Amino acid sequence: MNKLTTLLVSSLLTFSCMADYQPSDLFKIKGLSIGQAQDNQGVTGVTVLRFDQGATAGVDVRGAAPGTRETDLLKPENLVDKVHAIVLSGGSAFGLDSMSGVMNYLEQQDIGFDVGVAKVPIVTGAVLFDLTIGSPKARPDAAMGMLAAKNASRQQFIEGSVGAGTGATIGKIAGADHVLKSGIGSYAIELDDGVIVAAIVAVNAWGDVIKGDHVYAGIRNANNNGFISGKDLLLQGKKGNGFAGRNTTIGAIVTNATLTKSQALKIAQMGHDGFARAISPVHSMYDGDTLFAAGTGEVNAPDLNTLGVAAAEAVQQAIYRAVDSATSLGGIPARKDIVAQAN
């Protein structure tokens, strides 16, 4: 058995032992801290991944309606090779304002790219559309972004309808009356060589969350005790109800491995396999699906294929955890409510 095969087999065996995953496992990555803030009445929020010592990052955007900041900077041919924060935000394009608040807070903490006369925090991120739940006037602004950055710690990460997942919903193909509450989830995989590969995903898809061919969470049926397949509706000739640009699943893969920007890009690309395995349809004209990848450089990287396989698995599992941990908000039930109704 060659080295690559050994690495892949070892990693896959590790995947099967992760049933005891806890969000605190994210902080086995020493260079990562996470903060969140939300408006539960307006139903929107923001999640900030801080890398105070910098992390090498890449991004892959596959949806047709994205809202992003500083993603051009992450291209391998461009100068700056470290980011200090990745921000996941609600509020559609208005939510980009939250990233200015993160930047301002990091500057106050003397964190950033040293340009001689100042340190410029490198803050990138993406937004999802949540204006149709809660108040459309409630948006993550600079103050909320600053609060989330200030809240960042290495003690805990709360999943569910919090942070960027506060206003997240899924299953929108049949229209607003059938959507399901979603949230933000995470997952981490530890490889045998001490490499950690983690994912944090805010799930706000036009489509459904699936396991194989089974709709795990998505369009609610008329009795609110089960789900309907959005893919089947489309293949039967029904047009998706007017939710253009009102969706988007966003997330970040974080590893403690040392990466180049090109390698980070490749991991983000492979991570989208997790989107495709867990969401259907995905990467649509109505979504702005965006996935970042970042390496904190704490340990040497194993084979890049292994990292990419782990990233896709972590993303897929984070999506399931996002819908499992979601709670009813803004009058929209969550998966746990539908399961309870069915029983």
Salt bridges, closest charged atoms under 4 A:
ASP52 OD2 - ARG50 NH2 2.75
ASP60 OD2 - ARG62 NE 2.49
ASP60 OD2 - HIS272 NE2 3.80
ASP72 OD1 - LYS75 NZ 3.57
ASP110 OD2 - LYS119 NZ 3.50
GLU159 OE1 - ARG321 NH2 2.78
GLU190 OE1 - LYS28 NZ 3.09
ASP324 OD1 - ARG335 NH1 3.88
